[in-house]
Protein backbone atom coordinates (compact mmCIF):
# COMPACT_ATOMS: atom_id res chain seq x y z
CA UNK A 1 0.00 0.00 0.00
CA UNK A 2 1.80 3.20 -1.11
CA UNK A 3 1.98 6.36 0.96
CA UNK A 4 -0.97 8.65 0.39
CA UNK A 5 -3.09 5.86 -1.09
CA UNK A 6 -6.77 6.73 -1.48
CA UNK A 7 -9.69 4.37 -0.91
CA UNK A 8 -13.44 4.65 -0.88
CA UNK A 9 -13.47 3.24 2.65
CA UNK A 10 -10.89 2.78 5.38
CA UNK A 11 -11.72 0.23 8.09
CA UNK A 12 -9.57 0.55 11.20
CA UNK A 13 -8.97 -2.80 12.88
CA UNK A 14 -9.29 -6.25 11.29
CA UNK A 15 -11.16 -7.54 14.32
CA UNK A 16 -14.39 -9.45 14.68
CA UNK A 17 -16.45 -6.66 13.11
CA UNK A 18 -13.74 -5.09 10.94
CA UNK A 19 -13.24 -8.19 8.78
CA UNK A 20 -16.99 -8.45 8.17
CA UNK A 21 -17.43 -4.76 7.34
CA UNK A 22 -14.40 -4.63 5.03
CA UNK A 23 -15.42 -7.79 3.17
CA UNK A 24 -19.02 -6.71 2.65
CA UNK A 25 -18.02 -3.23 1.49
CA UNK A 26 -15.44 -4.64 -0.94
CA UNK A 27 -18.10 -6.99 -2.32
CA UNK A 28 -20.04 -3.93 -3.56
CA UNK A 29 -17.12 -3.00 -5.80
CA UNK A 30 -15.76 -0.26 -3.53
CA UNK A 31 -12.04 0.06 -2.84
CA UNK A 32 -11.44 -0.76 0.82
CA UNK A 33 -8.35 -0.54 3.02
CA UNK A 34 -8.34 -2.71 6.15
CA UNK A 35 -5.70 -1.60 8.67
CA UNK A 36 -4.63 -3.91 11.50
CA UNK A 37 -2.11 -3.12 14.25
CA UNK A 38 -1.34 -6.80 14.85
CA UNK A 39 -0.30 -9.63 12.61
CA UNK A 40 -1.89 -12.29 10.49
CA UNK A 41 -4.15 -15.05 11.76
CA UNK A 42 -2.22 -18.22 12.57
CA UNK A 43 -3.59 -21.72 12.10
CA UNK A 44 -2.15 -22.76 15.45
CA UNK A 45 -5.04 -20.79 16.96
CA UNK A 46 -7.51 -23.18 15.31
CA UNK A 47 -6.65 -25.89 17.85
CA UNK A 48 -7.95 -24.95 21.31
CA UNK A 49 -5.08 -26.47 23.34
CA UNK A 50 -2.40 -25.03 21.04
CA UNK A 51 -4.26 -21.72 21.09
CA UNK A 52 -4.00 -21.62 24.88
CA UNK A 53 -0.27 -22.44 24.68
CA UNK A 54 0.34 -19.68 22.11
CA UNK A 55 -1.73 -17.16 24.05
CA UNK A 56 0.03 -17.85 27.36
CA UNK A 57 3.45 -17.93 25.74
CA UNK A 58 3.20 -14.64 23.82
CA UNK A 59 0.09 -12.81 25.02
CA UNK A 60 1.29 -9.41 23.81
CA UNK A 61 1.63 -10.84 20.31
CA UNK A 62 -2.02 -11.85 20.08
CA UNK A 63 -3.95 -9.40 22.26
CA UNK A 64 -3.99 -5.91 23.70
CA UNK A 65 -3.15 -5.98 27.40
CA UNK A 66 -6.03 -3.79 28.58
CA UNK A 67 -7.24 -3.24 32.12
CA UNK A 68 -10.49 -1.73 33.34
CA UNK A 69 -10.75 1.27 35.57
CA UNK A 70 -10.70 0.41 39.31
CA UNK A 71 -13.90 -1.45 40.18
CA UNK A 72 -15.73 -0.43 43.34
CA UNK A 73 -17.29 -3.89 43.66
CA UNK A 74 -13.80 -5.49 43.60
CA UNK A 75 -12.16 -3.41 46.30
CA UNK A 76 -10.70 -1.03 43.73
CA UNK A 77 -8.96 -3.70 41.67
CA UNK A 78 -8.49 -3.28 37.94
CA UNK A 79 -9.63 -6.24 35.85
CA UNK A 80 -7.61 -7.68 32.98
CA UNK A 81 -9.67 -7.00 29.85
CA UNK A 82 -7.79 -8.33 26.80
CA UNK A 83 -8.88 -7.93 23.21
CA UNK A 84 -7.53 -9.53 20.06
CA UNK A 85 -4.52 -7.97 18.35
CA UNK A 86 -4.42 -9.87 15.05
CA UNK A 87 -6.60 -10.50 12.01
CA UNK A 88 -9.88 -11.84 13.38
CA UNK A 89 -9.56 -9.85 16.59
CA UNK A 90 -11.02 -11.40 19.72
CA UNK A 91 -12.82 -14.03 17.64
CA UNK A 92 -9.35 -15.48 16.96
CA UNK A 93 -8.47 -15.95 20.64
CA UNK A 94 -11.77 -16.33 22.50
CA UNK A 95 -13.57 -19.40 23.85
CA UNK A 96 -15.49 -19.86 20.55
CA UNK A 97 -18.95 -19.66 22.16
CA UNK A 98 -21.63 -18.83 19.59
CA UNK A 99 -24.60 -17.13 21.21
CA UNK A 100 -26.44 -14.29 19.49
CA UNK A 101 -28.26 -13.01 22.55
CA UNK A 102 -31.94 -12.87 23.37
CA UNK A 103 -34.34 -11.74 20.66
CA UNK A 104 -36.01 -9.41 23.19
CA UNK A 105 -32.82 -7.32 23.33
CA UNK A 106 -32.93 -6.72 19.58
CA UNK A 107 -36.65 -6.02 19.62
CA UNK A 108 -36.10 -3.48 22.41
CA UNK A 109 -33.54 -1.69 20.24
CA UNK A 110 -36.09 -1.52 17.45
CA UNK A 111 -38.72 -0.13 19.82
CA UNK A 112 -36.32 2.60 20.93
CA UNK A 113 -35.16 3.48 17.44
CA UNK A 114 -36.81 6.18 15.38
CA UNK A 115 -39.39 4.91 12.93
CA UNK A 116 -37.25 6.10 10.01
CA UNK A 117 -34.42 3.73 11.01
CA UNK A 118 -35.90 0.23 10.85
CA UNK A 119 -33.98 -3.01 10.86
CA UNK A 120 -32.89 -3.66 14.46
CA UNK A 121 -35.50 -6.23 15.43
CA UNK A 122 -34.48 -9.88 15.76
CA UNK A 123 -36.60 -10.91 12.79
CA UNK A 124 -35.00 -8.21 10.64
CA UNK A 125 -31.49 -9.29 11.63
CA UNK A 126 -32.07 -13.05 11.45
CA UNK A 127 -31.29 -13.27 7.68
CA UNK A 128 -27.88 -11.72 8.39
CA UNK A 129 -27.17 -14.15 11.22
CA UNK A 130 -28.06 -17.03 8.89
CA UNK A 131 -26.03 -15.56 6.03
CA UNK A 132 -22.86 -15.59 8.12
CA UNK A 133 -23.25 -19.19 9.28
CA UNK A 134 -22.04 -22.50 7.97
CA UNK A 135 -24.15 -24.56 10.36
CA UNK A 136 -23.04 -28.15 10.86
CA UNK A 137 -26.62 -29.41 11.07
CA UNK A 138 -29.45 -28.97 8.62
CA UNK A 139 -30.39 -25.54 7.36
CA UNK A 140 -33.45 -24.21 9.15
CA UNK A 141 -35.34 -21.02 9.89
CA UNK A 142 -32.81 -20.35 12.66
CA UNK A 143 -29.56 -21.43 10.98
CA UNK A 144 -27.94 -21.04 7.59
CA UNK A 145 -25.28 -22.97 5.72
CA UNK A 146 -22.50 -21.97 3.34
CA UNK A 147 -21.42 -18.84 5.23
CA UNK A 148 -17.89 -18.00 6.38
CA UNK A 149 -18.32 -18.89 10.07
CA UNK A 150 -18.63 -22.52 11.05
CA UNK A 151 -21.19 -23.19 13.79
CA UNK A 152 -21.45 -26.59 15.42
CA UNK A 153 -22.57 -28.36 18.57
CA UNK A 154 -20.05 -29.01 21.32
CA UNK A 155 -18.02 -32.10 20.41
CA UNK A 156 -16.84 -32.93 23.91
CA UNK A 157 -19.65 -33.34 26.48
CA UNK A 158 -18.29 -34.09 29.93
CA UNK A 159 -19.61 -36.01 32.93
CA UNK A 160 -19.49 -32.85 35.03
CA UNK A 161 -21.49 -30.82 32.51
CA UNK A 162 -24.02 -33.65 32.16
CA UNK A 163 -24.41 -33.74 35.95
CA UNK A 164 -24.98 -29.97 35.96
CA UNK A 165 -27.72 -30.32 33.35
CA UNK A 166 -29.41 -33.08 35.37
CA UNK A 167 -29.32 -30.74 38.36
CA UNK A 168 -31.04 -28.08 36.28
CA UNK A 169 -33.72 -30.65 35.41
CA UNK A 170 -34.28 -31.36 39.10
CA UNK A 171 -34.66 -27.64 39.81
CA UNK A 172 -37.27 -27.28 37.06
CA UNK A 173 -35.02 -25.39 34.65
CA UNK A 174 -36.07 -26.51 31.23
CA UNK A 175 -33.74 -27.89 28.60
CA UNK A 176 -33.26 -26.11 25.32
CA UNK A 177 -31.62 -27.69 22.31
CA UNK A 178 -30.55 -24.37 20.82
CA UNK A 179 -29.91 -21.04 22.54
CA UNK A 180 -29.94 -19.40 19.10
CA UNK A 181 -33.61 -20.11 18.49
CA UNK A 182 -37.03 -19.25 19.86
CA UNK A 183 -36.17 -21.01 23.16
CA UNK A 184 -33.23 -18.97 24.38
CA UNK A 185 -33.98 -19.59 28.06
CA UNK A 186 -32.95 -22.84 29.67
CA UNK A 187 -29.97 -25.10 30.13
CA UNK A 188 -27.95 -26.79 27.41
CA UNK A 189 -24.57 -27.17 25.81
CA UNK A 190 -23.60 -24.16 23.72
CA UNK A 191 -22.91 -23.93 20.02
CA UNK A 192 -19.31 -23.21 19.04
CA UNK A 193 -17.75 -21.18 16.22
CA UNK A 194 -16.02 -24.28 14.88
CA UNK A 195 -15.94 -26.24 11.64
CA UNK A 196 -14.99 -29.91 12.01
CA UNK A 197 -13.54 -29.17 15.44
CA UNK A 198 -11.41 -26.19 14.36
CA UNK A 199 -11.93 -22.53 15.19
CA UNK A 200 -13.45 -20.27 12.55
CA UNK A 201 -12.81 -16.62 13.34
CA UNK A 202 -14.03 -13.65 11.34
CA UNK A 203 -10.72 -13.81 9.47
CA UNK A 204 -12.65 -16.25 7.25
CA UNK A 205 -14.43 -13.23 5.76
CA UNK A 206 -11.15 -12.33 4.06
CA UNK A 207 -11.00 -15.66 2.20
CA UNK A 208 -12.30 -15.64 -1.39
CA UNK A 209 -15.98 -16.51 -1.57
CA UNK A 210 -18.98 -16.12 -3.87
CA UNK A 211 -20.40 -13.11 -1.99
CA UNK A 212 -17.26 -11.91 -0.19
CA UNK A 213 -15.09 -9.01 -1.24
CA UNK A 214 -11.30 -8.78 -0.94
CA UNK A 215 -10.11 -5.58 0.75
CA UNK A 216 -6.51 -4.36 0.74
CA UNK A 217 -5.12 -5.52 4.10
CA UNK A 218 -2.17 -3.86 5.78
CA UNK A 219 -0.75 -5.53 8.90
CA UNK A 220 1.43 -3.99 11.60
CA UNK A 221 -0.34 -0.70 10.96
CA UNK A 222 -1.70 0.93 14.13
CA UNK A 223 -3.75 4.03 13.43
CA UNK A 224 -2.23 7.01 15.25
CA UNK A 225 -4.82 9.65 14.46
CA UNK A 226 -7.99 10.32 12.48
CA UNK A 227 -7.77 13.48 10.41
CA UNK A 228 -10.81 15.76 10.11
CA UNK A 229 -11.79 18.65 7.89
CA UNK A 230 -14.52 20.41 9.79
CA UNK A 231 -16.76 17.66 11.12
CA UNK A 232 -15.87 15.16 8.40
CA UNK A 233 -13.19 12.46 8.68
CA UNK A 234 -10.87 12.67 5.67
CA UNK A 235 -8.03 10.29 6.48
CA UNK A 236 -6.01 8.33 8.99
CA UNK A 237 -2.36 8.48 9.97
CA UNK A 238 -0.70 5.09 10.21
CA UNK A 239 2.53 4.02 11.88
CA UNK A 240 4.29 0.65 12.13
CA UNK A 241 3.58 -1.41 15.21
CA UNK A 242 6.24 -0.96 17.90
CA UNK A 243 7.63 -4.49 17.54
CA UNK A 244 8.33 -3.73 13.87
CA UNK A 245 10.61 -0.75 14.64
CA UNK A 246 10.17 2.99 14.79
CA UNK A 247 7.24 5.06 13.58
CA UNK A 248 6.60 5.14 9.86
CA UNK A 249 3.97 7.75 9.05
CA UNK A 250 1.59 7.23 6.18
CA UNK A 251 -1.81 8.56 5.28
CA UNK A 252 -4.85 6.87 3.82
CA UNK A 253 -7.70 9.10 2.75
CA UNK A 254 -11.25 7.73 2.96
CA UNK A 255 -14.41 9.20 1.50
CA UNK A 256 -16.34 7.47 4.25
CA UNK A 257 -15.41 6.62 7.84
CA UNK A 258 -16.93 6.54 11.31
CA UNK A 259 -16.41 8.67 14.40
CA UNK A 260 -17.40 8.27 18.02
CA UNK A 261 -16.70 9.32 21.56
CA UNK A 262 -13.15 10.53 22.20
CA UNK A 263 -12.87 8.31 25.24
CA UNK A 264 -13.77 5.24 23.18
CA UNK A 265 -11.40 6.19 20.36
CA UNK A 266 -8.55 6.77 22.80
CA UNK A 267 -9.21 3.34 24.31
CA UNK A 268 -8.83 1.94 20.79
CA UNK A 269 -5.53 3.88 20.51
CA UNK A 270 -6.02 6.50 17.81
CA UNK A 271 -5.72 10.16 18.86
CA UNK A 272 -9.13 11.78 18.56
CA UNK A 273 -9.39 15.31 17.21
CA UNK A 274 -13.19 15.45 16.95
CA UNK A 275 -15.04 14.53 20.11
CA UNK A 276 -18.67 13.43 20.07
CA UNK A 277 -19.28 12.95 23.82
CA UNK A 278 -21.66 10.27 25.11
CA UNK A 279 -24.23 12.99 25.86
CA UNK A 280 -24.50 13.57 22.12
CA UNK A 281 -25.57 9.99 21.48
CA UNK A 282 -29.22 8.91 21.38
CA UNK A 283 -30.46 7.73 24.76
CA UNK A 284 -30.98 4.16 23.54
CA UNK A 285 -27.30 3.91 22.60
CA UNK A 286 -26.02 5.50 25.79
CA UNK A 287 -27.99 2.91 27.73
CA UNK A 288 -26.70 -0.09 25.78
CA UNK A 289 -23.00 0.07 26.70
CA UNK A 290 -21.81 -3.57 26.38
CA UNK A 291 -18.57 -3.16 28.33
CA UNK A 292 -18.59 -3.33 32.06
CA UNK A 293 -18.27 -5.38 35.21
CA UNK A 294 -21.55 -6.77 36.50
CA UNK A 295 -22.38 -7.07 40.17
CA UNK A 296 -25.46 -7.83 42.25
CA UNK A 297 -26.62 -5.50 45.03
CA UNK A 298 -29.74 -6.35 47.04
CA UNK A 299 -30.78 -8.82 44.35
CA UNK A 300 -30.47 -6.28 41.51
CA UNK A 301 -27.84 -6.54 38.77
CA UNK A 302 -25.87 -3.34 38.13
CA UNK A 303 -22.85 -2.63 35.97
CA UNK A 304 -19.72 -0.52 36.36
CA UNK A 305 -18.92 0.71 32.85
CA UNK A 306 -15.42 0.22 31.53
Residue pairs with C-beta under 8 A, 6 or more apart in sequence:
1 33
1 216
1 218
1 250
1 252
3 250
3 251
4 250
4 251
4 252
4 253
5 33
5 252
5 253
6 252
6 253
7 31
7 32
7 33
7 216
7 252
7 253
7 254
7 255
8 25
8 30
8 31
8 32
8 254
8 255
8 256
9 22
9 25
9 30
9 31
9 32
9 33
9 254
9 255
9 256
9 257
10 32
10 33
10 35
10 235
10 236
10 252
10 253
10 254
10 257
11 18
11 21
11 22
11 25
11 32
11 33
11 34
11 35
11 215
12 18
12 35
12 223
12 236
12 257
12 268
12 270
13 35
13 36
13 37
13 89
13 223
13 268
14 22
14 34
14 35
14 36
14 38
14 86
14 87
14 88
14 89
14 203
14 206
14 217
15 36
15 83
15 84
15 88
15 89
15 90
15 91
15 202
16 84
16 88
16 89
16 90
16 91
16 201
16 202
17 89
17 202
18 34
18 36
18 89
18 202
19 34
19 87
19 88
19 89
19 202
19 203
19 204
19 205
19 206
20 132
20 202
20 205
22 32
22 34
22 205
22 206
22 213
22 215
22 217
23 205
23 206
23 212
23 213
23 214
23 215
24 205
24 212
24 213
25 32
25 213
25 215
26 32
26 212
26 213
26 214
26 215
27 211
27 212
27 213
28 213
30 213
31 216
32 213
32 215
32 216
33 215
33 216
33 218
33 252
33 254
34 206
34 215
34 216
34 217
34 218
35 218
35 221
35 223
35 236
35 238
35 252
36 86
36 87
36 217
36 218
36 219
36 220
36 221
37 85
37 220
37 221
37 222
37 223
37 241
37 269
38 61
38 62
38 84
38 85
38 86
38 87
38 219
38 220
38 241
39 61
39 86
39 87
39 219
39 220
40 86
40 87
40 219
41 86
41 87
41 88
41 92
41 201
41 203
42 54
42 86
44 50
44 51
44 54
45 51
45 54
45 62
45 92
45 93
45 199
45 201
46 198
46 199
47 198
47 199
48 96
48 199
51 93
51 199
54 62
55 62
55 63
55 93
59 65
59 82
60 85
61 85
61 86
61 243
62 84
62 85
62 86
62 92
62 93
63 82
63 83
63 84
63 85
63 90
63 93
64 82
64 83
64 84
64 85
65 80
65 82
66 80
66 81
66 82
66 83
66 267
67 78
67 79
67 80
67 81
68 78
68 79
68 81
68 293
68 304
68 306
69 78
69 304
69 306
70 76
70 77
70 78
71 77
71 78
71 79
71 293
71 304
72 304
73 293
73 295
73 304
74 293
79 293
81 291
81 306
82 90
82 93
83 89
83 90
84 90
84 91
84 92
84 93
84 94
86 92
86 93
87 203
87 206
87 217
87 219
88 201
88 202
88 203
89 201
89 202
91 193
91 201
91 202
91 203
92 199
92 201
92 202
92 203
96 192
96 193
96 194
96 199
97 190
97 191
97 192
97 193
98 149
98 151
98 180
98 190
98 191
98 192
98 193
99 179
99 180
99 190
99 191
100 129
100 180
102 184
103 122
103 182
103 184
104 122
106 120
106 121
106 122
106 125
107 121
107 122
109 120
109 121
109 284
109 288
110 118
110 119
110 120
110 121
110 124
112 283
112 284
113 120
113 284
118 124
119 125
126 142
129 144
129 180
130 142
130 143
130 144
130 147
131 144
131 147
132 144
132 147
132 148
132 149
133 143
133 144
133 145
133 147
133 149
133 151
134 144
134 145
134 146
134 147
134 148
134 149
134 150
134 151
134 195
134 200
135 143
135 144
135 145
135 151
135 152
136 150
136 151
136 152
136 153
136 195
137 143
137 152
137 153
139 145
142 178
142 180
142 181
142 182
143 151
143 180
148 200
148 202
148 204
148 205
148 207
148 209
148 212
149 193
149 200
149 202
149 204
150 193
150 194
150 195
150 196
150 198
150 200
151 191
151 192
151 193
151 194
152 191
152 192
152 194
152 195
152 196
152 197
153 189
153 191
153 192
154 189
154 190
154 191
154 192
155 192
155 194
155 197
157 189
161 189
164 187
165 175
165 187
165 188
168 175
168 186
168 187
169 175
169 187
173 186
173 187
174 183
174 185
174 186
174 187
175 186
175 187
175 188
176 183
176 184
176 185
176 186
176 187
176 188
177 183
177 188
178 188
178 191
179 186
179 188
179 190
179 191
180 191
193 199
193 200
193 201
194 200
205 212
206 212
206 214
206 215
206 217
208 214
218 238
220 240
220 241
220 244
221 238
221 239
221 240
221 241
221 250
222 238
222 239
222 240
222 241
222 269
223 236
223 237
223 238
223 269
223 270
224 236
224 237
224 238
224 239
224 247
224 249
224 270
224 271
225 236
225 237
225 270
225 271
225 272
225 273
226 233
226 235
226 236
226 237
226 257
226 259
226 265
226 270
226 271
226 272
226 273
226 274
227 233
227 234
227 235
227 236
227 237
227 251
227 273
228 234
228 273
228 274
231 274
233 254
233 257
233 258
233 259
233 274
234 253
234 254
235 251
235 252
235 253
235 254
236 251
236 252
236 254
236 257
236 270
237 249
237 250
237 251
238 248
238 249
238 250
238 251
238 252
239 247
239 248
239 249
239 250
240 246
240 247
240 248
259 265
259 274
259 276
260 276
261 275
261 276
261 277
261 278
261 281
262 272
262 274
262 275
262 276
262 277
263 278
265 271
265 272
266 272
278 286
279 286
289 303
289 305
291 305
291 306
292 303
292 304
292 305
292 306
293 303
293 304
293 306
294 301
294 302
294 303
295 301
295 302
295 303
295 304
296 302
